[in-house]
Amino acid sequence: MKYLLTILFIMMLTQYSWGDEINSTGLICDLNKKESKRAPSKKLIYYFDNKIVYALQVFKQSSPIKIGKILISEYRYNDKNIKWEGQNASKAMKYYASADRNNFILNLKFVYISGSKAKHNTEMSFYCKWASWKDIESHLTPQLKQ
């Protein structure tokens, strides 16, 4: 019985630490591993906070810089993946995101609901790195000074 309680306690702590590991952190993702000076890669930035995932973008490019959080949806996670779903503003396209927590690869599957592309679904992979809010701010700030 003592061992069973110890195992349950460790499992609860592990689950709690996974939540803390994701909450108040983000992903900075690149379409290509290497950036070229002539053709920089596409970047996506996501932020996880209190079970909600946000897309981040710069709303105000003058001083002080204003970074906006665009609500996407709730996220769910386990020891292998973080998953969420999103939809574009016109609601013509949905996407399904899955970020691998071991190799930091984000897979996006775009499903067109209506329009001429309705039968042409697309999948893309991005290479990501974990980032704190401070890291995300410092990542976005240099882009504005160029």
Buried (B, 14 or more C-beta within 10 A) or exposed (E): EEEEEEEEEEEEEEEEEBEEEBEEBBBBBBBEEEEEEEEEBEBBBBBBBEEBBBBBEBEEEEEEBEBEBBEBBEBEBEEEBBBBBBBEEEEBBBBBBBBBBEEBBBBBBBBBEEEEBEEEEEEBEBBBEBBEBEBBEEBBEEEEEE
